[in-house]
């Protein structure tokens, strides 16, 4: 089967089918090219910004004997962007002040093998992926532009592997055990030229963060009458600075007629961004951590039609903060750099409610409608205030 389509985003061609006749193995390949980039090369002017991208992805699938399956996948792509600074009279946002050159590339290759040796269902996989980007921005020649020029270069390589086995104990219980190991190597080079009085807010950073993130885990699933139990434990260790944490998780569900109520608790960890480790000797910062509790209710109204709602609460701790500056918390960090030597003593909290109505594909119609109200807060002195990401609602 072959498909070709054109949209405002891009030109898209795809092909899929069996690798051989009378074979269950199959392939899927897709290629896209930017419509804007193509029209720009034909001479059309799109104003201040020139954007171009292309990408290729594929998937190969080989069903094996005894219910096994082998698959291989990959993708590669590149994009460029040039933005020309606008005249001072037309400035409406910060970006309008700068001429920006951007170039980015990404790739990934992987393989997954699923097989059933008899005692369990086993999956093993490995992949390697990379991402690089370069950005050069030059400010217009006016005295009150905060950044005169900025150079940003990032190269990130990620090699991943996993192994898991699922064993069915009986009709009501099963156990899963496994491990995931990721090797990350992230090189960052950032230099910024600013007026002397704000240099401290834009440090020049160059260095590499690399290490193994290993996560062995075990998970138990049990059904007792109308109750469903799911309990697990994961250990996380990042060799870059030997940050480690135990992450227990448990959920209990109760089935009623057309209803399911589930109460869940999960502990999670998050490593810091590369620029945080590299800036101002913050390389020994531990994981930021979170305790998360959620209560969910699902109701199957009729065939293909369901209603779900949940309430949740996240307690954040071990968040890096800047001593003596109560307003500073890494909860609010986006792409910026730490302003000093941080300490993992900050706290935060997220809580909210979500509602979703869904009609699955049945009788020619399907749709999904969702809404969420939430609060995202971080600790300031003895109280809490809105974080950078406290958008209040989504729909």
Buried (B, 14 or more C-beta within 10 A) or exposed (E): EEEEEEEEEBBBBBBBEEEEEEEEBBBBBBBBBBBBBBEBEEEEEEEBEBBBBBBBBBBBBBBBEEEBBBBBBBBBBBBBBBBEBBEEEEBEEEBBBBBBEBBBBBBBBBBBBBBBEEEBBBBBBBBBBBBBBBBBBBBBEEEEBEBBBBBBBBBBBBBBBBBBBBEEEEEEBBBBBBBBBBBBBBBBBBBBBBEEEEEEEBBEBEBBBEBEBBBBBBBBBBBEEEEBBBBBBBBBBBEBBEBBBEBEBBBBBEBEEEEBBBEBBBBBBBBBBBBBBBBBEBBEBBBBBBBBBBBBBBBBEEEBBBBBBBEBBBBBBBBBBBEEEEEBBBBBBEEBBBBBEBEBEBBBBBBBEBBBBBBEEEEEEEEEEEEBEBBBBBBBEEEBEEBEEBEEEEE
